[in-house]
Amino acid sequence: MSTEHGNLIKSPKQLIIMVFAGFFVPLIIILLLMVFMNNGKRADSSASANEIIKPVAQLNFKDASEPAAPAVGAK
């Protein structure tokens, strides 16, 4: 077995291509993930955010001094 390691980049042109690919490929992947997660919902984002949060953020206050409603089937 040889203990030498071969160089993958053998010319300056390959080096330039690898530098650009190392920068632009992750950038393109990130942008595509952003588009995928956004699903094209850019219009009126505040309204859609309120619709998403509403089930979690909605509070129902009741007066604690009122008697509790009887449970169904209770005698």
N, CA, C and O atoms as a Maestro MAE file, in Angstrom:
{
 s_m_m2io_version
 :::
 2.0.0
}

f_m_ct {
 s_m_title
 :::
 protein
 m_atom[300] {
  # First column is atom index #
  i_m_mmod_type
  r_m_x_coord
  r_m_y_coord
  r_m_z_coord
  i_m_residue_number
  s_m_chain_name
  s_m_pdb_residue_name
  s_m_pdb_atom_name
  i_m_atomic_number
  :::
  1 25 0.833 -1.192 0.000 1 A "MET " " N  " 7
  2 3 0.000 0.000 0.000 1 A "MET " " CA " 6
  3 2 0.872 1.249 0.000 1 A "MET " " C  " 6
  4 15 1.917 1.296 0.649 1 A "MET " " O  " 8
  5 25 0.439 2.221 -0.714 2 A "SER " " N  " 7
  6 3 1.180 3.465 -0.802 2 A "SER " " CA " 6
  7 2 0.735 4.393 0.325 2 A "SER " " C  " 6
  8 15 -0.454 4.473 0.636 2 A "SER " " O  " 8
  9 25 1.676 5.079 0.924 3 A "THR " " N  " 7
  10 3 1.347 6.015 1.996 3 A "THR " " CA " 6
  11 2 1.194 7.432 1.468 3 A "THR " " C  " 6
  12 15 0.884 8.344 2.234 3 A "THR " " O  " 8
  13 25 1.404 7.632 0.179 4 A "GLU " " N  " 7
  14 3 1.261 8.964 -0.403 4 A "GLU " " CA " 6
  15 2 -0.214 9.270 -0.656 4 A "GLU " " C  " 6
  16 15 -1.002 8.385 -0.989 4 A "GLU " " O  " 8
  17 25 -0.558 10.516 -0.492 5 A "HIS " " N  " 7
  18 3 -1.903 10.990 -0.777 5 A "HIS " " CA " 6
  19 2 -1.855 11.806 -2.054 5 A "HIS " " C  " 6
  20 15 -1.010 12.687 -2.212 5 A "HIS " " O  " 8
  21 25 -2.767 11.504 -2.962 6 A "GLY " " N  " 7
  22 3 -2.806 12.253 -4.212 6 A "GLY " " CA " 6
  23 2 -3.597 13.535 -4.059 6 A "GLY " " C  " 6
  24 15 -4.516 13.608 -3.243 6 A "GLY " " O  " 8
  25 25 -3.247 14.545 -4.838 7 A "ASN " " N  " 7
  26 3 -3.977 15.812 -4.816 7 A "ASN " " CA " 6
  27 2 -5.204 15.701 -5.704 7 A "ASN " " C  " 6
  28 15 -5.108 15.250 -6.846 7 A "ASN " " O  " 8
  29 25 -6.350 16.108 -5.192 8 A "LEU " " N  " 7
  30 3 -7.556 16.096 -5.997 8 A "LEU " " CA " 6
  31 2 -7.597 17.267 -6.969 8 A "LEU " " C  " 6
  32 15 -8.160 17.156 -8.058 8 A "LEU " " O  " 8
  33 25 -7.004 18.385 -6.577 9 A "ILE " " N  " 7
  34 3 -6.989 19.582 -7.422 9 A "ILE " " CA " 6
  35 2 -5.622 19.671 -8.079 9 A "ILE " " C  " 6
  36 15 -4.603 19.829 -7.408 9 A "ILE " " O  " 8
  37 25 -5.617 19.567 -9.399 10 A "LYS " " N  " 7
  38 3 -4.341 19.496 -10.111 10 A "LYS " " CA " 6
  39 2 -4.019 20.757 -10.911 10 A "LYS " " C  " 6
  40 15 -2.897 20.904 -11.396 10 A "LYS " " O  " 8
  41 25 -4.983 21.672 -11.057 11 A "SER " " N  " 7
  42 3 -4.704 22.882 -11.839 11 A "SER " " CA " 6
  43 2 -5.388 24.078 -11.171 11 A "SER " " C  " 6
  44 15 -6.309 23.899 -10.374 11 A "SER " " O  " 8
  45 25 -4.944 25.286 -11.492 12 A "PRO " " N  " 7
  46 3 -5.580 26.488 -10.937 12 A "PRO " " CA " 6
  47 2 -7.048 26.617 -11.345 12 A "PRO " " C  " 6
  48 15 -7.862 27.150 -10.591 12 A "PRO " " O  " 8
  49 25 -7.381 26.128 -12.539 13 A "LYS " " N  " 7
  50 3 -8.778 26.184 -12.988 13 A "LYS " " CA " 6
  51 2 -9.664 25.331 -12.084 13 A "LYS " " C  " 6
  52 15 -10.764 25.750 -11.725 13 A "LYS " " O  " 8
  53 25 -9.200 24.147 -11.714 14 A "GLN " " N  " 7
  54 3 -9.963 23.295 -10.801 14 A "GLN " " CA " 6
  55 2 -10.084 23.939 -9.419 14 A "GLN " " C  " 6
  56 15 -11.116 23.804 -8.761 14 A "GLN " " O  " 8
  57 25 -9.044 24.634 -8.980 15 A "LEU " " N  " 7
  58 3 -9.078 25.309 -7.689 15 A "LEU " " CA " 6
  59 2 -10.146 26.404 -7.687 15 A "LEU " " C  " 6
  60 15 -10.917 26.523 -6.735 15 A "LEU " " O  " 8
  61 25 -10.187 27.197 -8.749 16 A "ILE " " N  " 7
  62 3 -11.176 28.272 -8.851 16 A "ILE " " CA " 6
  63 2 -12.584 27.695 -8.871 16 A "ILE " " C  " 6
  64 15 -13.480 28.225 -8.215 16 A "ILE " " O  " 8
  65 25 -12.785 26.617 -9.615 17 A "ILE " " N  " 7
  66 3 -14.108 25.981 -9.674 17 A "ILE " " CA " 6
  67 2 -14.516 25.470 -8.298 17 A "ILE " " C  " 6
  68 15 -15.668 25.632 -7.894 17 A "ILE " " O  " 8
  69 25 -13.593 24.859 -7.579 18 A "MET " " N  " 7
  70 3 -13.915 24.317 -6.250 18 A "MET " " CA " 6
  71 2 -14.203 25.426 -5.237 18 A "MET " " C  " 6
  72 15 -15.059 25.256 -4.369 18 A "MET " " O  " 8
  73 25 -13.506 26.549 -5.333 19 A "VAL " " N  " 7
  74 3 -13.764 27.674 -4.424 19 A "VAL " " CA " 6
  75 2 -15.163 28.232 -4.666 19 A "VAL " " C  " 6
  76 15 -15.911 28.475 -3.719 19 A "VAL " " O  " 8
  77 25 -15.514 28.435 -5.935 20 A "PHE " " N  " 7
  78 3 -16.853 28.933 -6.245 20 A "PHE " " CA " 6
  79 2 -17.929 27.928 -5.859 20 A "PHE " " C  " 6
  80 15 -18.968 28.306 -5.319 20 A "PHE " " O  " 8
  81 25 -17.685 26.648 -6.134 21 A "ALA " " N  " 7
  82 3 -18.664 25.614 -5.779 21 A "ALA " " CA " 6
  83 2 -18.823 25.525 -4.258 21 A "ALA " " C  " 6
  84 15 -19.929 25.325 -3.756 21 A "ALA " " O  " 8
  85 25 -17.727 25.673 -3.540 22 A "GLY " " N  " 7
  86 3 -17.784 25.627 -2.078 22 A "GLY " " CA " 6
  87 2 -18.571 26.785 -1.492 22 A "GLY " " C  " 6
  88 15 -19.099 26.678 -0.385 22 A "GLY " " O  " 8
  89 25 -18.654 27.878 -2.212 23 A "PHE " " N  " 7
  90 3 -19.421 29.032 -1.724 23 A "PHE " " CA " 6
  91 2 -20.862 28.993 -2.206 23 A "PHE " " C  " 6
  92 15 -21.789 29.187 -1.420 23 A "PHE " " O  " 8
  93 25 -21.051 28.742 -3.509 24 A "PHE " " N  " 7
  94 3 -22.385 28.867 -4.092 24 A "PHE " " CA " 6
  95 2 -23.288 27.658 -3.861 24 A "PHE " " C  " 6
  96 15 -24.501 27.828 -3.741 24 A "PHE " " O  " 8
  97 25 -22.752 26.468 -3.795 25 A "VAL " " N  " 7
  98 3 -23.599 25.288 -3.585 25 A "VAL " " CA " 6
  99 2 -24.316 25.352 -2.237 25 A "VAL " " C  " 6
  100 15 -25.530 25.152 -2.209 25 A "VAL " " O  " 8
  101 25 -23.634 25.622 -1.112 26 A "PRO " " N  " 7
  102 3 -24.374 25.754 0.155 26 A "PRO " " CA " 6
  103 2 -25.364 26.920 0.135 26 A "PRO " " C  " 6
  104 15 -26.448 26.826 0.711 26 A "PRO " " O  " 8
  105 25 -24.990 28.021 -0.531 27 A "LEU " " N  " 7
  106 3 -25.886 29.169 -0.620 27 A "LEU " " CA " 6
  107 2 -27.163 28.798 -1.370 27 A "LEU " " C  " 6
  108 15 -28.260 29.159 -0.943 27 A "LEU " " O  " 8
  109 25 -27.029 28.090 -2.471 28 A "ILE " " N  " 7
  110 3 -28.199 27.671 -3.240 28 A "ILE " " CA " 6
  111 2 -29.058 26.701 -2.437 28 A "ILE " " C  " 6
  112 15 -30.285 26.781 -2.475 28 A "ILE " " O  " 8
  113 25 -28.416 25.785 -1.711 29 A "ILE " " N  " 7
  114 3 -29.174 24.838 -0.884 29 A "ILE " " CA " 6
  115 2 -29.956 25.577 0.196 29 A "ILE " " C  " 6
  116 15 -31.116 25.248 0.442 29 A "ILE " " O  " 8
  117 25 -29.356 26.557 0.839 30 A "ILE " " N  " 7
  118 3 -30.038 27.338 1.873 30 A "ILE " " CA " 6
  119 2 -31.217 28.100 1.280 30 A "ILE " " C  " 6
  120 15 -32.298 28.126 1.868 30 A "ILE " " O  " 8
  121 25 -31.018 28.718 0.120 31 A "LEU " " N  " 7
  122 3 -32.109 29.454 -0.517 31 A "LEU " " CA " 6
  123 2 -33.261 28.527 -0.906 31 A "LEU " " C  " 6
  124 15 -34.426 28.880 -0.727 31 A "LEU " " O  " 8
  125 25 -32.947 27.352 -1.434 32 A "LEU " " N  " 7
  126 3 -34.001 26.403 -1.786 32 A "LEU " " CA " 6
  127 2 -34.755 25.919 -0.554 32 A "LEU " " C  " 6
  128 15 -35.971 25.735 -0.608 32 A "LEU " " O  " 8
  129 25 -34.053 25.710 0.552 33 A "LEU " " N  " 7
  130 3 -34.727 25.327 1.794 33 A "LEU " " CA " 6
  131 2 -35.627 26.447 2.303 33 A "LEU " " C  " 6
  132 15 -36.710 26.183 2.826 33 A "LEU " " O  " 8
  133 25 -35.189 27.691 2.155 34 A "MET " " N  " 7
  134 3 -36.026 28.815 2.576 34 A "MET " " CA " 6
  135 2 -37.301 28.884 1.748 34 A "MET " " C  " 6
  136 15 -38.380 29.121 2.291 34 A "MET " " O  " 8
  137 25 -37.189 28.681 0.444 35 A "VAL " " N  " 7
  138 3 -38.367 28.699 -0.426 35 A "VAL " " CA " 6
  139 2 -39.291 27.540 -0.075 35 A "VAL " " C  " 6
  140 15 -40.509 27.709 -0.034 35 A "VAL " " O  " 8
  141 25 -38.722 26.367 0.177 36 A "PHE " " N  " 7
  142 3 -39.522 25.200 0.528 36 A "PHE " " CA " 6
  143 2 -40.264 25.416 1.848 36 A "PHE " " C  " 6
  144 15 -41.443 25.076 1.951 36 A "PHE " " O  " 8
  145 25 -39.598 25.971 2.848 37 A "MET " " N  " 7
  146 3 -40.234 26.175 4.149 37 A "MET " " CA " 6
  147 2 -41.258 27.304 4.093 37 A "MET " " C  " 6
  148 15 -42.262 27.270 4.803 37 A "MET " " O  " 8
  149 25 -41.009 28.292 3.260 38 A "ASN " " N  " 7
  150 3 -41.917 29.428 3.157 38 A "ASN " " CA " 6
  151 2 -43.187 29.056 2.393 38 A "ASN " " C  " 6
  152 15 -44.252 29.617 2.650 38 A "ASN " " O  " 8
  153 25 -43.078 28.118 1.461 39 A "ASN " " N  " 7
  154 3 -44.214 27.648 0.662 39 A "ASN " " CA " 6
  155 2 -44.920 28.779 -0.079 39 A "ASN " " C  " 6
  156 15 -46.116 28.666 -0.344 39 A "ASN " " O  " 8
  157 25 -44.241 29.844 -0.417 40 A "GLY " " N  " 7
  158 3 -44.827 30.925 -1.178 40 A "GLY " " CA " 6
  159 2 -45.794 31.793 -0.395 40 A "GLY " " C  " 6
  160 15 -46.600 32.496 -1.005 40 A "GLY " " O  " 8
  161 25 -45.749 31.773 0.920 41 A "LYS " " N  " 7
  162 3 -46.665 32.572 1.743 41 A "LYS " " CA " 6
  163 2 -45.977 33.874 2.148 41 A "LYS " " C  " 6
  164 15 -45.579 34.037 3.302 41 A "LYS " " O  " 8
  165 25 -45.842 34.771 1.226 42 A "ARG " " N  " 7
  166 3 -45.206 36.052 1.545 42 A "ARG " " CA " 6
  167 2 -46.220 37.175 1.704 42 A "ARG " " C  " 6
  168 15 -45.911 38.184 2.336 42 A "ARG " " O  " 8
  169 25 -47.402 37.035 1.160 43 A "ALA " " N  " 7
  170 3 -48.399 38.093 1.218 43 A "ALA " " CA " 6
  171 2 -49.091 38.091 2.582 43 A "ALA " " C  " 6
  172 15 -49.550 37.050 3.052 43 A "ALA " " O  " 8
  173 25 -49.158 39.233 3.195 44 A "ASP " " N  " 7
  174 3 -49.848 39.439 4.466 44 A "ASP " " CA " 6
  175 2 -49.389 38.443 5.525 44 A "ASP " " C  " 6
  176 15 -50.192 37.681 6.064 44 A "ASP " " O  " 8
  177 25 -48.100 38.456 5.816 45 A "SER " " N  " 7
  178 3 -47.533 37.486 6.752 45 A "SER " " CA " 6
  179 2 -48.035 37.705 8.176 45 A "SER " " C  " 6
  180 15 -48.072 36.756 8.958 45 A "SER " " O  " 8
  181 25 -48.426 38.942 8.538 46 A "SER " " N  " 7
  182 3 -48.915 39.167 9.905 46 A "SER " " CA " 6
  183 2 -50.256 38.484 10.128 46 A "SER " " C  " 6
  184 15 -50.503 37.954 11.211 46 A "SER " " O  " 8
  185 25 -51.120 38.486 9.130 47 A "ALA " " N  " 7
  186 3 -52.415 37.819 9.265 47 A "ALA " " CA " 6
  187 2 -52.227 36.320 9.366 47 A "ALA " " C  " 6
  188 15 -52.877 35.671 10.185 47 A "ALA " " O  " 8
  189 25 -51.358 35.762 8.557 48 A "SER " " N  " 7
  190 3 -51.151 34.318 8.617 48 A "SER " " CA " 6
  191 2 -50.483 33.926 9.934 48 A "SER " " C  " 6
  192 15 -50.759 32.850 10.464 48 A "SER " " O  " 8
  193 25 -49.614 34.773 10.466 49 A "ALA " " N  " 7
  194 3 -48.992 34.481 11.758 49 A "ALA " " CA " 6
  195 2 -50.046 34.492 12.859 49 A "ALA " " C  " 6
  196 15 -50.009 33.654 13.760 49 A "ALA " " O  " 8
  197 25 -50.985 35.432 12.794 50 A "ASN " " N  " 7
  198 3 -52.051 35.469 13.797 50 A "ASN " " CA " 6
  199 2 -52.933 34.234 13.714 50 A "ASN " " C  " 6
  200 15 -53.371 33.722 14.744 50 A "ASN " " O  " 8
  201 25 -53.197 33.752 12.520 51 A "GLU " " N  " 7
  202 3 -53.999 32.543 12.368 51 A "GLU " " CA " 6
  203 2 -53.275 31.326 12.920 51 A "GLU " " C  " 6
  204 15 -53.905 30.433 13.486 51 A "GLU " " O  " 8
  205 25 -51.966 31.284 12.759 52 A "ILE " " N  " 7
  206 3 -51.188 30.154 13.255 52 A "ILE " " CA " 6
  207 2 -51.114 30.176 14.776 52 A "ILE " " C  " 6
  208 15 -51.211 29.127 15.413 52 A "ILE " " O  " 8
  209 25 -50.942 31.354 15.366 53 A "ILE " " N  " 7
  210 3 -50.763 31.486 16.807 53 A "ILE " " CA " 6
  211 2 -52.094 31.417 17.558 53 A "ILE " " C  " 6
  212 15 -52.106 31.058 18.736 53 A "ILE " " O  " 8
  213 25 -53.191 31.744 16.924 54 A "LYS " " N  " 7
  214 3 -54.481 31.872 17.591 54 A "LYS " " CA " 6
  215 2 -54.863 30.656 18.444 54 A "LYS " " C  " 6
  216 15 -55.260 30.858 19.592 54 A "LYS " " O  " 8
  217 25 -54.773 29.418 17.967 55 A "PRO " " N  " 7
  218 3 -55.161 28.295 18.818 55 A "PRO " " CA " 6
  219 2 -54.331 28.174 20.092 55 A "PRO " " C  " 6
  220 15 -54.824 27.671 21.102 55 A "PRO " " O  " 8
  221 25 -53.101 28.619 20.060 56 A "VAL " " N  " 7
  222 3 -52.235 28.518 21.228 56 A "VAL " " CA " 6
  223 2 -52.410 29.724 22.138 56 A "VAL " " C  " 6
  224 15 -52.378 29.588 23.361 56 A "VAL " " O  " 8
  225 25 -52.590 30.881 21.564 57 A "ALA " " N  " 7
  226 3 -52.586 32.117 22.330 57 A "ALA " " CA " 6
  227 2 -53.969 32.528 22.832 57 A "ALA " " C  " 6
  228 15 -54.081 33.496 23.583 57 A "ALA " " O  " 8
  229 25 -54.998 31.832 22.443 58 A "GLN " " N  " 7
  230 3 -56.348 32.228 22.836 58 A "GLN " " CA " 6
  231 2 -56.593 31.840 24.302 58 A "GLN " " C  " 6
  232 15 -56.371 30.693 24.691 58 A "GLN " " O  " 8
  233 25 -57.043 32.786 25.094 59 A "LEU " " N  " 7
  234 3 -57.341 32.557 26.509 59 A "LEU " " CA " 6
  235 2 -58.829 32.776 26.748 59 A "LEU " " C  " 6
  236 15 -59.419 33.723 26.227 59 A "LEU " " O  " 8
  237 25 -59.424 31.901 27.531 60 A "ASN " " N  " 7
  238 3 -60.827 32.033 27.906 60 A "ASN " " CA " 6
  239 2 -60.885 32.264 29.415 60 A "ASN " " C  " 6
  240 15 -60.580 31.370 30.204 60 A "ASN " " O  " 8
  241 25 -61.281 33.477 29.804 61 A "PHE " " N  " 7
  242 3 -61.372 33.813 31.217 61 A "PHE " " CA " 6
  243 2 -62.788 33.564 31.706 61 A "PHE " " C  " 6
  244 15 -63.758 33.891 31.024 61 A "PHE " " O  " 8
  245 25 -62.900 32.978 32.903 62 A "LYS " " N  " 7
  246 3 -64.198 32.751 33.524 62 A "LYS " " CA " 6
  247 2 -64.141 33.308 34.939 62 A "LYS " " C  " 6
  248 15 -63.085 33.363 35.568 62 A "LYS " " O  " 8
  249 25 -65.288 33.711 35.409 63 A "ASP " " N  " 7
  250 3 -65.380 34.225 36.769 63 A "ASP " " CA " 6
  251 2 -65.275 33.056 37.742 63 A "ASP " " C  " 6
  252 15 -66.053 32.106 37.657 63 A "ASP " " O  " 8
  253 25 -64.317 33.120 38.665 64 A "ALA " " N  " 7
  254 3 -64.084 32.026 39.598 64 A "ALA " " CA " 6
  255 2 -65.173 31.944 40.655 64 A "ALA " " C  " 6
  256 15 -65.306 30.903 41.299 64 A "ALA " " O  " 8
  257 25 -65.958 32.995 40.863 65 A "SER " " N  " 7
  258 3 -66.991 32.974 41.896 65 A "SER " " CA " 6
  259 2 -68.268 32.287 41.422 65 A "SER " " C  " 6
  260 15 -69.126 31.969 42.245 65 A "SER " " O  " 8
  261 25 -68.419 32.051 40.120 66 A "GLU " " N  " 7
  262 3 -69.604 31.374 39.616 66 A "GLU " " CA " 6
  263 2 -69.522 29.889 39.948 66 A "GLU " " C  " 6
  264 15 -68.434 29.314 39.941 66 A "GLU " " O  " 8
  265 25 -70.660 29.261 40.240 67 A "PRO " " N  " 7
  266 3 -70.629 27.823 40.517 67 A "PRO " " CA " 6
  267 2 -70.287 27.055 39.241 67 A "PRO " " C  " 6
  268 15 -70.626 27.472 38.134 67 A "PRO " " O  " 8
  269 25 -69.622 25.950 39.422 68 A "ALA " " N  " 7
  270 3 -69.210 25.148 38.284 68 A "ALA " " CA " 6
  271 2 -70.409 24.455 37.679 68 A "ALA " " C  " 6
  272 15 -71.345 24.088 38.390 68 A "ALA " " O  " 8
  273 25 -70.388 24.273 36.375 69 A "ALA " " N  " 7
  274 3 -71.468 23.570 35.686 69 A "ALA " " CA " 6
  275 2 -71.390 22.101 36.073 69 A "ALA " " C  " 6
  276 15 -70.293 21.555 36.185 69 A "ALA " " O  " 8
  277 25 -72.533 21.449 36.280 70 A "PRO " " N  " 7
  278 3 -72.489 20.035 36.662 70 A "PRO " " CA " 6
  279 2 -71.957 19.197 35.507 70 A "PRO " " C  " 6
  280 15 -72.215 19.479 34.337 70 A "PRO " " O  " 8
  281 25 -71.210 18.163 35.868 71 A "ALA " " N  " 7
  282 3 -70.631 17.290 34.859 71 A "ALA " " CA " 6
  283 2 -71.722 16.440 34.229 71 A "ALA " " C  " 6
  284 15 -72.735 16.162 34.871 71 A "ALA " " O  " 8
  285 25 -71.538 16.036 33.022 72 A "VAL " " N  " 7
  286 3 -72.516 15.208 32.326 72 A "VAL " " CA " 6
  287 2 -72.574 13.853 33.012 72 A "VAL " " C  " 6
  288 15 -71.538 13.228 33.239 72 A "VAL " " O  " 8
  289 25 -73.788 13.388 33.347 73 A "GLY " " N  " 7
  290 3 -73.967 12.101 33.987 73 A "GLY " " CA " 6
  291 2 -73.830 12.172 35.498 73 A "GLY " " C  " 6
  292 15 -73.947 11.138 36.156 73 A "GLY " " O  " 8
  293 25 -73.587 13.340 36.078 74 A "ALA " " N  " 7
  294 3 -73.454 13.468 37.535 74 A "ALA " " CA " 6
  295 2 -74.827 13.581 38.157 74 A "ALA " " C  " 6
  296 15 -75.733 14.168 37.566 74 A "ALA " " O  " 8
  297 25 -74.990 13.023 39.347 75 A "LYS " " N  " 7
  298 3 -76.286 13.064 40.055 75 A "LYS " " CA " 6
  299 2 -76.270 14.049 41.180 75 A "LYS " " C  " 6
  300 15 -77.274 14.208 41.875 75 A "LYS " " O  " 8
  :::
 }
 m_bond[299] {
  # First column is bond index #
  i_m_from
  i_m_to
  i_m_order
  :::
  1 1 2 1
  2 2 3 1
  3 3 4 2
  4 3 5 1
  5 5 6 1
  6 6 7 1
  7 7 8 2
  8 7 9 1
  9 9 10 1
  10 10 11 1
  11 11 12 2
  12 11 13 1
  13 13 14 1
  14 14 15 1
  15 15 16 2
  16 15 17 1
  17 17 18 1
  18 18 19 1
  19 19 20 2
  20 19 21 1
  21 21 22 1
  22 22 23 1
  23 23 24 2
  24 23 25 1
  25 25 26 1
  26 26 27 1
  27 27 28 2
  28 27 29 1
  29 29 30 1
  30 30 31 1
  31 31 32 2
  32 31 33 1
  33 33 34 1
  34 34 35 1
  35 35 36 2
  36 35 37 1
  37 37 38 1
  38 38 39 1
  39 39 40 2
  40 39 41 1
  41 41 42 1
  42 42 43 1
  43 43 44 2
  44 43 45 1
  45 45 46 1
  46 46 47 1
  47 47 48 2
  48 47 49 1
  49 49 50 1
  50 50 51 1
  51 51 52 2
  52 51 53 1
  53 53 54 1
  54 54 55 1
  55 55 56 2
  56 55 57 1
  57 57 58 1
  58 58 59 1
  59 59 60 2
  60 59 61 1
  61 61 62 1
  62 62 63 1
  63 63 64 2
  64 63 65 1
  65 65 66 1
  66 66 67 1
  67 67 68 2
  68 67 69 1
  69 69 70 1
  70 70 71 1
  71 71 72 2
  72 71 73 1
  73 73 74 1
  74 74 75 1
  75 75 76 2
  76 75 77 1
  77 77 78 1
  78 78 79 1
  79 79 80 2
  80 79 81 1
  81 81 82 1
  82 82 83 1
  83 83 84 2
  84 83 85 1
  85 85 86 1
  86 86 87 1
  87 87 88 2
  88 87 89 1
  89 89 90 1
  90 90 91 1
  91 91 92 2
  92 91 93 1
  93 93 94 1
  94 94 95 1
  95 95 96 2
  96 95 97 1
  97 97 98 1
  98 98 99 1
  99 99 100 2
  100 99 101 1
  101 101 102 1
  102 102 103 1
  103 103 104 2
  104 103 105 1
  105 105 106 1
  106 106 107 1
  107 107 108 2
  108 107 109 1
  109 109 110 1
  110 110 111 1
  111 111 112 2
  112 111 113 1
  113 113 114 1
  114 114 115 1
  115 115 116 2
  116 115 117 1
  117 117 118 1
  118 118 119 1
  119 119 120 2
  120 119 121 1
  121 121 122 1
  122 122 123 1
  123 123 124 2
  124 123 125 1
  125 125 126 1
  126 126 127 1
  127 127 128 2
  128 127 129 1
  129 129 130 1
  130 130 131 1
  131 131 132 2
  132 131 133 1
  133 133 134 1
  134 134 135 1
  135 135 136 2
  136 135 137 1
  137 137 138 1
  138 138 139 1
  139 139 140 2
  140 139 141 1
  141 141 142 1
  142 142 143 1
  143 143 144 2
  144 143 145 1
  145 145 146 1
  146 146 147 1
  147 147 148 2
  148 147 149 1
  149 149 150 1
  150 150 151 1
  151 151 152 2
  152 151 153 1
  153 153 154 1
  154 154 155 1
  155 155 156 2
  156 155 157 1
  157 157 158 1
  158 158 159 1
  159 159 160 2
  160 159 161 1
  161 161 162 1
  162 162 163 1
  163 163 164 2
  164 163 165 1
  165 165 166 1
  166 166 167 1
  167 167 168 2
  168 167 169 1
  169 169 170 1
  170 170 171 1
  171 171 172 2
  172 171 173 1
  173 173 174 1
  174 174 175 1
  175 175 176 2
  176 175 177 1
  177 177 178 1
  178 178 179 1
  179 179 180 2
  180 179 181 1
  181 181 182 1
  182 182 183 1
  183 183 184 2
  184 183 185 1
  185 185 186 1
  186 186 187 1
  187 187 188 2
  188 187 189 1
  189 189 190 1
  190 190 191 1
  191 191 192 2
  192 191 193 1
  193 193 194 1
  194 194 195 1
  195 195 196 2
  196 195 197 1
  197 197 198 1
  198 198 199 1
  199 199 200 2
  200 199 201 1
  201 201 202 1
  202 202 203 1
  203 203 204 2
  204 203 205 1
  205 205 206 1
  206 206 207 1
  207 207 208 2
  208 207 209 1
  209 209 210 1
  210 210 211 1
  211 211 212 2
  212 211 213 1
  213 213 214 1
  214 214 215 1
  215 215 216 2
  216 215 217 1
  217 217 218 1
  218 218 219 1
  219 219 220 2
  220 219 221 1
  221 221 222 1
  222 222 223 1
  223 223 224 2
  224 223 225 1
  225 225 226 1
  226 226 227 1
  227 227 228 2
  228 227 229 1
  229 229 230 1
  230 230 231 1
  231 231 232 2
  232 231 233 1
  233 233 234 1
  234 234 235 1
  235 235 236 2
  236 235 237 1
  237 237 238 1
  238 238 239 1
  239 239 240 2
  240 239 241 1
  241 241 242 1
  242 242 243 1
  243 243 244 2
  244 243 245 1
  245 245 246 1
  246 246 247 1
  247 247 248 2
  248 247 249 1
  249 249 250 1
  250 250 251 1
  251 251 252 2
  252 251 253 1
  253 253 254 1
  254 254 255 1
  255 255 256 2
  256 255 257 1
  257 257 258 1
  258 258 259 1
  259 259 260 2
  260 259 261 1
  261 261 262 1
  262 262 263 1
  263 263 264 2
  264 263 265 1
  265 265 266 1
  266 266 267 1
  267 267 268 2
  268 267 269 1
  269 269 270 1
  270 270 271 1
  271 271 272 2
  272 271 273 1
  273 273 274 1
  274 274 275 1
  275 275 276 2
  276 275 277 1
  277 277 278 1
  278 278 279 1
  279 279 280 2
  280 279 281 1
  281 281 282 1
  282 282 283 1
  283 283 284 2
  284 283 285 1
  285 285 286 1
  286 286 287 1
  287 287 288 2
  288 287 289 1
  289 289 290 1
  290 290 291 1
  291 291 292 2
  292 291 293 1
  293 293 294 1
  294 294 295 1
  295 295 296 2
  296 295 297 1
  297 297 298 1
  298 298 299 1
  299 299 300 2
  :::
 }
}
